[in-house]
Structures are given as C-alpha cells and as structure tokens.
Amino acid sequence: MENGGEQRKMRGLGSEPVPLHAGIAVREAARAAEVEQWAWRRIRSLRLFYNHLTIFVVVNFILLLVDVSTPGAPWFYQVLLGWGMFVGLHAAHTYELLPWTNRDWEQRKVKELIEERRPGGGLHRD
C-alpha cells in the first residue's frame, strides 16, 4: 500500500479534512461530506447483511444434509426458523424498515425532546 513514500487511504474510512470555502459552498461541502458518510455506512451495512445471509444459506444447507442423512425426527427446521428470524431482523435493519434503528429517527427525536424542554415550545407545565 506504499506509493512514493505515502500511504494511500481509502476514502470514507477515516475522518478526512474537507476544504471549506466561504459562503454557500460551506453548506454544500458539508452536505456532500454527510451524504458520503451515509453512503459508506449504508454499503458497510449491506455488505454485513449479505455476508450474514450467505452464511445462513450455506450452514442451513449443510444442516439439512446432516439431518437427512441421520436417523430420527427432523430437526434442521428449528435452526432454520430460529436463525431465520434474526436474518429477517437484520434485513429490516439494513433496509431501514424499522424506523427506530436509523440515524434520522435519532436526530428527529433529539430535536423533538429539545423543543419540548425549550421555554415557550412543546409541552407547557402549569
């Protein structure tokens, strides 16, 4: 990874300085940096989910082969269903189907709580 005495870094893995210029460009640069960070988080989340799903399929296929080749009552479906629920929750989190598991929800809730505590805003206590 050495190139001419400099170590190359992959973008999105660290906190790189973003050059900011006066005026509207500052907001645009900050927004672009925020969108890039979101995209990197999303890609990591998808990669982890796809790895989890691949392991789930491979392991359960092996368990099916073991179950079919051994005498006794079938048991592999119990593992399939139990682990499958966790894969389903992982998918729901990855594809942001659960609103309380993403960062936008956290930011909205923080703003709501701050507004409730501000004088003249939110809840009024008598």
BELVEN-V919711 format. One record per helix or strand of 2 or more residues. SS is the DSSP state (H for helix, E for strand). FROM is the first residue (numbers start at 0). TO is the last residue. If there is no record, write none. Layout:
ss=SS from=FROM to=TO
ss=SS from=FROM to=TO
//
This chain:
ss=E from=1 to=2
ss=E from=5 to=6
ss=H from=23 to=68
ss=H from=75 to=93
ss=H from=98 to=100
ss=H from=102 to=116
//
